[in-house]
């Protein structure tokens, strides 16, 4: 698996991914120059390195090349997450810590992704978080603990469990 892209490589690949078509060094250069001072030869070297690493393919057009992404940004991100997870000495703990860092919207997207991979029900739009932000502070409750210690509406406590009528 290719290693993580450097900052300049990421900036170049971002353009290639966003434009979703074969690009020239000149096109990438002109777009990058809107943000920073950079030389043509630098962009050419970066695209050549990306080609050697397998991130882009190129096709000759006259005296120049046109470069095209080999995979999507989503595939790149997934490969990075898989590499980081695989490098852990405790993958389960790493996943729990990662999930704990997620926003409610990210957790909803994760649930949707799991449903899609498993072939379950179609994804639904993420619910809006409550205005008080409560959902962001409360950790998710495991299914086996959901409802534990709470009576459902209309449920009568069993005899000997603190029934006020006794």
C-alpha positions in Angstrom: 0.0 0.0 0.0 1.4 3.5 -0.9 2.4 5.6 2.1 0.7 8.8 3.2 1.0 11.7 0.8 3.1 14.7 1.8 1.5 18.1 1.9 2.5 19.2 -1.6 1.6 15.7 -3.0 -1.8 16.0 -1.3 -2.3 19.5 -2.7 -1.6 18.2 -6.2 -3.7 15.0 -5.8 -6.6 17.2 -4.4 -6.7 18.9 -7.8 -6.5 15.7 -9.7 -9.3 14.2 -7.6 -11.5 17.3 -7.7 -11.2 17.8 -11.5 -11.8 14.1 -12.1 -10.1 14.2 -15.6 -6.6 14.0 -17.0 -4.7 17.1 -16.1 -1.4 18.7 -17.3 1.4 20.0 -15.1 0.6 23.5 -16.4 -3.1 23.3 -15.1 -2.1 22.1 -11.7 0.7 24.7 -11.5 -1.7 27.6 -12.4 -4.2 26.5 -9.8 -1.5 26.0 -7.1 0.0 29.5 -7.8 -3.3 31.0 -6.6 -2.3 29.9 -3.1 1.6 29.8 -3.2 4.6 30.6 -5.2 5.7 27.4 -6.9 7.9 26.4 -9.9 6.7 24.4 -12.9 9.6 21.9 -12.3 8.4 21.3 -8.7 4.9 20.4 -9.9 6.3 18.2 -12.7 8.5 16.4 -10.1 5.6 15.9 -7.7 3.4 14.4 -10.5 6.3 12.2 -11.7 6.8 11.0 -8.1 3.0 10.3 -7.8 3.2 8.3 -11.0 6.1 6.2 -9.7 4.2 5.6 -6.4 1.2 4.4 -8.4 -1.2 7.2 -7.4 -1.6 8.6 -11.0 -1.2 7.2 -14.5 0.0 9.3 -17.3 -0.4 9.4 -21.0 1.8 11.3 -23.4 0.3 14.3 -25.2 2.8 15.9 -27.5 5.9 16.8 -25.5 3.9 16.7 -22.2 1.9 14.2 -20.1 -1.7 14.2 -18.9 -2.1 12.7 -15.4 -5.1 10.9 -14.1 -5.9 9.5 -10.6 -5.7 5.8 -10.3 -8.1 5.7 -7.3 -10.5 8.0 -5.5 -9.8 10.2 -2.5 -12.2 8.0 -0.5 -10.1 4.9 -1.4 -6.9 6.8 -0.3 -8.5 7.8 3.0 -9.8 4.2 3.6 -6.3 2.8 2.9 -4.8 5.3 5.5 -7.3 4.3 8.1 -6.7 0.6 7.5 -3.0 1.1 7.7 -3.2 3.0 11.0 -5.7 0.4 12.4 -3.5 -2.5 11.3 -0.4 -1.0 12.9 -2.1 -1.0 16.4 -1.1 -3.6 19.0 -4.7 -3.6 20.1 -7.0 -3.0 17.1 -10.2 -3.2 19.1 -9.0 -0.5 21.6 -7.9 1.7 18.7 -11.3 1.5 17.1 -13.1 2.3 20.4 -10.8 5.3 20.8 -11.4 6.4 17.2 -15.2 6.1 17.5 -15.0 8.1 20.7 -13.5 11.0 18.8 -16.3 11.0 16.2 -19.0 13.6 16.1 -22.7 12.4 16.1 -22.8 13.0 12.4 -19.7 10.9 11.8 -21.1 8.1 13.9 -24.3 8.2 11.9 -22.3 8.1 8.7 -20.4 5.1 10.1 -23.7 3.3 10.9 -24.9 4.0 7.4 -21.6 2.7 5.9 -21.9 -0.6 7.9 -25.5 -1.0 6.7 -24.3 -0.5 3.1 -21.5 -3.0 3.4 -23.8 -5.6 5.1 -26.5 -5.0 2.5 -29.0 -3.9 5.2 -31.6 -1.2 4.9 -30.8 2.0 2.9 -29.0 4.9 4.6 -31.2 7.6 6.2 -30.3 11.3 6.6 -28.4 12.1 9.8 -30.7 13.5 12.5 -30.0 17.0 13.6 -28.4 17.1 17.1 -30.5 18.5 19.9 -30.1 22.2 20.4 -28.6 21.7 23.9 -25.7 19.6 22.4 -26.7 16.7 24.8 -26.0 14.0 22.2 -22.4 15.1 21.9 -21.7 14.7 25.6 -23.5 11.4 26.2 -21.6 8.2 25.2 -23.6 5.6 23.2 -25.3 2.9 25.2 -24.4 -0.7 24.2 -27.5 -2.6 23.0 -27.3 -5.0 25.9 -27.6 -2.2 28.4 -30.3 -0.2 26.6 -33.3 0.2 28.9 -31.6 -1.6 31.8 -33.0 -0.3 35.1 -35.7 1.8 33.4 -39.4 0.9 33.3 -41.1 1.2 30.0 -44.1 3.6 29.9 -47.1 1.9 31.5 -45.0 -0.9 33.0 -45.8 -1.9 36.6 -42.9 -2.9 38.8 -43.0 -6.5 40.0 -44.1 -7.2 43.6 -41.3 -6.6 46.1 -39.4 -4.2 43.9 -40.5 -1.0 45.6 -44.1 -0.9 44.4 -45.5 2.2 46.2 -48.9 0.4 46.6 -47.4 -2.0 49.1 
